[in-house]
Amino acid sequence: MMELQLDFQLLFEESPEVLLVLLPDAPRFTMVAATRSRLQVTQATREQTIGKGLFEVFPDNPDDNSADGTANLRDSLNRVVATRAADTMPIQKYDIRDANGNFITKYWSPKNIPVLTEDGSVKYILHRVEDVTELVQANELQESLRDRSSAMENEVIKRSHELAETIRELRAANLKLGELDVAKTNFFSNISHEFRTPITLMLAPLEDALNDSVQPLSPANHHRLQLVHDNSLRLLKLVNSLLDFSRLEAGRIKAHYAPLDVAGFTTELVAMFHSAADKANIKLTIDCPKVSEPLWIDREMWEKIIPNLVSNALKFTFAGEIAVRLRELTASVAIEVSDTGIGIPPAELPRIFERFYRVTGNNGRAYEGTGIGLSLVRELVELHGGRVSVDSDVNRGTTFRIEIPK
């Protein structure tokens, strides 16, 4: 059977939608494609439109001192570029030229929609409008609307005029918040990369010196460099957490799921803490029986979820036991990380998974922490379609429970 070849350019140009495709090259916003319907309602030719700047071809009416169509549209397009989200505008008065070059009154209902690349940047903007001139003029001339539907449209138009200024103010505030959020995410990402390189370069010579059997260090110097090495590792862990956080914020973390022996891999990850638990005189129990089928899991994310919970338990447990138990349920697998540590006050529990939140007054075994470890765990678990919960009693211990669907 012959494969059908579609002419997508023809399909787009013949669409009944009033559409214009723009480049995000503010302030010009070059027009690169238009439907035939768009050319007809604006009384422009393809030669007059394609390759030209939007506001060069469609300026404000110079005879209308109150015209603000270009300013409002430019603000909306800038919002789309900054926030990478669609922007629906209030009804706009935006006059256009007729075939003789004279401006005629036009009202439009516009919406600007971003077309994103795989990395999340704006490649094109779809500028879609509906010509509502007749409806607006009927409202302004107070013509009788014959049915209930027309009456409702009349009310929408009236309220649109009343709320337009408020909407503009709210969008300006949202745009500012969006810019601050992007700046914050970029800061975390850049500073994490800048910190990680020198820390990594420090660790290599430290490890060489500590393990040098030809020219061994004196006990005192070995102890000093061991402290530097341990704290460099702690700092690297914090920097990596910040980098993971910034990637989550920017939506750049993508899961790569594969069938995994979750019991065996979890056992391996927890077993890495045996020496730390022995050093702290804490019993570490691992009870992870094999499950009936592999779980579809992102291995890299699992290497962050389990160690985060175990190291958190070790940090706040000074005596007793840390236990990691895995149980297979009908439609999911549950993993519990329990400890006999200092516990979490009831008032703090609802906020324990918030970003940058740290329980006040808790003195752990280690002093480092950014308050994003548990937040990171929750977001990574949710990327697997799972959920995480916590139960705790002060001075008796804490249990974190993860449930991942099969």
ZIKA-V572998 format. One record per backbone hydrogen bond with DSSP energy under -1.0 kcal/mol. CO is the residue of the C=O (numbers start at 1). NH is the residue of the N-H. E is the energy in kcal/mol with one decimal. If there is no record, write none. Layout:
CO_NH_E, CO_NH_E
//
This chain:
6_8_-1.1, 7_11_-2.4, 8_12_-2.4, 9_13_-2.7, 10_14_-2.1, 12_15_-1.5, 13_36_-3.5, 17_19_-1.3, 18_129_-1.9, 19_35_-2.0, 20_127_-3.3, 21_32_-2.9, 21_33_-1.1, 22_125_-2.3, 24_26_-1.4, 25_28_-1.7, 28_54_-1.1, 29_54_-1.5, 30_23_-2.3, 31_51_-3.9, 33_21_-3.0, 35_39_-1.9, 36_40_-2.1, 37_41_-2.4, 38_42_-1.7, 39_44_-2.0, 46_50_-2.3, 49_52_-2.0, 52_31_-2.9, 53_57_-1.6, 54_58_-2.1, 61_64_-1.8, 64_67_-1.6, 68_72_-2.5, 69_73_-2.4, 70_74_-2.6, 71_75_-2.2, 72_76_-2.1, 73_77_-2.5, 74_78_-2.4, 75_79_-2.0, 76_80_-2.1, 77_81_-2.1, 78_82_-2.2, 79_83_-3.1, 80_84_-2.2, 87_112_-2.7, 92_108_-2.7, 96_104_-3.2, 98_101_-2.1, 102_98_-2.8, 104_96_-1.7, 106_94_-2.1, 107_132_-1.8, 108_92_-2.7, 110_89_-1.9, 111_128_-2.9, 112_87_-2.7, 113_126_-3.3, 115_123_-3.0, 115_124_-1.4, 117_120_-1.7, 121_117_-2.7, 124_115_-2.7, 125_22_-2.8, 126_113_-2.6, 127_20_-1.4, 128_111_-2.5, 130_109_-2.1, 132_136_-2.5, 133_137_-2.8, 134_138_-2.2, 135_139_-1.7, 136_140_-2.7, 137_141_-2.1, 138_143_-2.4, 139_142_-1.4, 147_151_-1.8, 148_152_-2.2, 149_153_-2.1, 150_154_-2.2, 151_155_-1.9, 152_156_-2.2, 153_157_-2.3, 154_158_-2.2, 155_159_-2.6, 156_160_-2.2, 157_161_-1.8, 158_162_-1.7, 159_163_-2.6, 160_164_-1.1, 163_167_-2.8, 164_168_-2.3, 165_169_-2.1, 166_170_-2.4, 167_171_-2.6, 168_172_-2.1, 169_173_-2.0, 170_174_-2.5, 171_175_-2.7, 172_176_-1.9, 173_177_-2.2, 174_178_-2.6, 175_179_-2.4, 176_180_-2.3, 177_181_-2.4, 178_182_-2.3, 179_183_-2.4, 180_184_-2.4, 181_185_-2.4, 182_186_-2.6, 183_187_-2.2, 184_188_-2.4, 185_189_-2.3, 186_190_-2.8, 187_191_-2.9, 188_192_-2.0, 189_193_-1.9, 190_194_-2.3, 191_195_-2.2, 192_196_-2.4, 193_197_-1.5, 195_199_-1.7, 196_200_-2.5, 197_201_-2.1, 198_202_-1.6, 199_203_-2.0, 200_204_-1.4, 202_206_-1.6, 203_207_-2.6, 204_208_-2.1, 205_209_-2.4, 206_210_-2.4, 207_211_-1.9, 218_222_-3.1, 219_223_-2.2, 220_224_-2.1, 221_225_-2.8, 222_226_-2.1, 223_227_-1.8, 224_228_-2.0, 225_229_-2.8, 226_230_-2.8, 227_231_-2.4, 228_232_-1.9, 229_233_-2.1, 230_234_-1.9, 231_235_-2.2, 232_236_-2.5, 233_237_-2.2, 234_238_-2.1, 235_239_-2.4, 236_240_-2.5, 237_241_-2.0, 238_242_-2.2, 239_243_-2.2, 240_244_-2.5, 241_245_-2.5, 242_246_-2.4, 243_247_-2.1, 244_248_-2.2, 245_249_-2.5, 246_250_-1.9, 247_252_-2.7, 248_251_-1.2, 258_297_-2.4, 260_262_-1.7, 260_295_-2.3, 261_265_-2.6, 262_266_-2.2, 263_267_-2.2, 264_268_-2.0, 265_269_-2.2, 266_270_-2.4, 267_271_-2.4, 270_273_-2.3, 271_274_-1.9, 273_277_-2.6, 274_278_-2.9, 275_279_-2.5, 276_280_-1.5, 277_282_-3.1, 278_281_-1.3, 283_322_-2.9, 285_324_-2.8, 287_326_-2.6, 295_260_-2.3, 297_258_-1.3, 298_302_-2.2, 299_303_-1.7, 301_304_-1.3, 301_305_-2.4, 302_306_-1.8, 304_308_-1.5, 305_309_-1.7, 306_310_-2.4, 307_311_-2.8, 308_312_-1.7, 309_313_-2.0, 310_314_-2.5, 311_315_-1.9, 312_316_-1.2, 315_365_-4.2, 316_342_-2.1, 320_283_-2.4, 321_340_-1.1, 322_285_-2.8, 323_338_-2.9, 324_287_-3.1, 325_336_-3.0, 327_334_-3.0, 331_406_-2.5, 332_329_-2.8, 333_404_-2.5, 334_327_-2.9, 335_402_-3.0, 336_325_-2.5, 337_400_-2.4, 338_323_-2.6, 342_395_-3.0, 345_348_-1.6, 348_351_-1.5, 349_352_-1.5, 351_354_-2.0, 354_357_-1.4, 359_362_-1.0, 371_356_-1.4, 372_376_-2.7, 373_377_-2.1, 374_378_-2.4, 375_379_-2.2, 376_380_-2.4, 377_381_-2.5, 378_382_-2.4, 379_383_-1.5, 381_384_-1.2, 381_386_-2.1, 382_385_-1.7, 387_403_-2.4, 389_401_-2.6, 391_399_-3.1, 393_396_-2.1, 393_397_-2.1, 397_393_-2.5, 398_339_-2.1, 399_391_-2.2, 400_337_-2.6, 401_389_-2.2, 402_335_-2.6, 403_387_-1.6, 404_333_-2.4
//
